[in-house]
Amino acid sequence: MISLNLSQRIWLSFALLILTIGLVIAIIYPLSIRNTLTEESYQIIELKQEEILNQDNDSNAYGAKFQPDSSTGFIERQKAARSVGYIVFTHQLAKIEGDYVPKNVVNEMAKHAFGQHSIQGRYELNYKDRTLFYVVRKLDDFNYPNTYLVSYMWDTYRSQMVSRLWSRLLWILFMTGLIAVIPALWLARYLRSPLIVLGKKFEQIAERNWKEPFYWQGEDEFRRLSHQFERMRQNLIRYDENQKTFIQHASHELKTPVMTIKSYAQSVKDGIMPKKSVGEMMDVILSEANRMEKRIQNMLYYTKLEAMKLEPVEMQEIQFGPLAEEVVERFRFQKDGIHFSIKGEEVVFYGDREQWTILFDNLVQNAIRYAKTEIELSARVVGGDSISLAVWNDGELLSDEEKTRLFLPFRKGNKGQYGLGLAIVKQIAELHGGRPIAKNANNGVVFEVILPIDRKK
């Protein structure tokens, strides 16, 4: 497929428009004009015929009354545009007067005349690639029984008029094409102007220079386009900031365990024993390695969830009871003195089971960190159109400021810890069409996900 720029497309559109108009006129114009000029030719013949019939003549002989002008011959009349010739003949061609007309033409005229039932009739015939129009008039009402007056005219007038009108039409189309250059130039410049500006903005974006806003003041279409561009620019700025923040926090998150592992390894190499035994030192190294592994897994999973926003979630039926039991069993003995309880085991919802397992793992891990004695996992139908999936703990209440930033990535908790756990909770909830909420309730804190009850796809 040929690639055309905007200006070329505009020129091509104008050319095709003029060509289309020309073709339509070329098809319709000859038919309509020829028919009109044919009708006018017959009217000229009939008018001349009426003049002959209505002229005063004292003679009662038809030859005297219908004396034609024979100064111009049958063939010579082809050169005259509106020249009308006449012949008069009786029944069975017993007598013929008027212009000399070839016998085969007279026979054709007589054939129509003798078969004509009306007083007057219109006919045409082809003679040597030319068209002859003629009108046959019975003279019975002029006291000349069985006598016919034939008035004829060549198609010279029609051909000349069509040729003249065609030349004028071509001239008009040519002038229209020349005049169309002006609006075409204006339209090309008019359409290219905002696109050139937008193209420069895209070049700035390609060079990662997206600080300058873009608003087009003018036509609605370009203004909407500029607004869409501005939304894209804002999203890129947010993405860039989030990426920088992610890298900074990821570096910080990995720096601490790496430094601990490095310092203990160096101590072992130098023969220094910061712990009582090598075993205890290895336990510290393993603990920090596990901590680093967990954070790397969270980072990779968080990045994976970001990419999954563009893909549909594979939905399956999930019963809350078995899922909650599975999560509780993993964390039941992680902290002494914590009692777990489950409510709403019979509630069924839809989603990716692996993702929901990770979501509850993160919520329970967070609850264990702050709970005093009790953690409750619950599920319930809310208002008939939503499902509430929640984890409550009896820990310290949240401040209003904390509620607004709990689900941000690498948020620093009130115990000085950074993490992605609640950010992952938010990502999973949104992938399933839900939203996470953190609030104080029943002398504790509840992390709740509100999920549409009918989300099965």
Buried (B, 14 or more C-beta within 10 A) or exposed (E): EEEEEEBEEBBEEBEEEBEEEBEEBEEEBEEEBBEEBBEBBBEBBBEBBEEBBEEEEEEEEBEEBBBBEBEBEBBEBBEBBBBBBBBBBBEEBEEBBBBEBEEEBBEBBBEBBBEBEEEEBBBEBEBEEEBBBBBBBBBEEBEBEEBBBBBBBBBBBBBEBBEEBBEEBEEEBEEEBEEBEEEBEEBBEEBBEBEEBBEEBEEBBEEEEBEEEBEBEEEEEBBEBBEEBBEBBEEEEEEEEEEEEBEEBBEEBBEBBBEBBEBBEEBBEEEEEEEEEEEEBEEBBEEBBEBBEBBBEBBEBBEEBEEBEEEEBEBEEBEBBEBBEEBBEEBEEEEEEBEBEBBBBEBEBBBBBEBBBBBBBBBBBBBBBBBEEBBBBBBEBEEEEBBBBBBBBBBBEBEEEBBEEBBBBBBEBEEEEBBBBBBBBBBBBBBBEBEBBBEBEEEBBBBBBBBBBEBEE
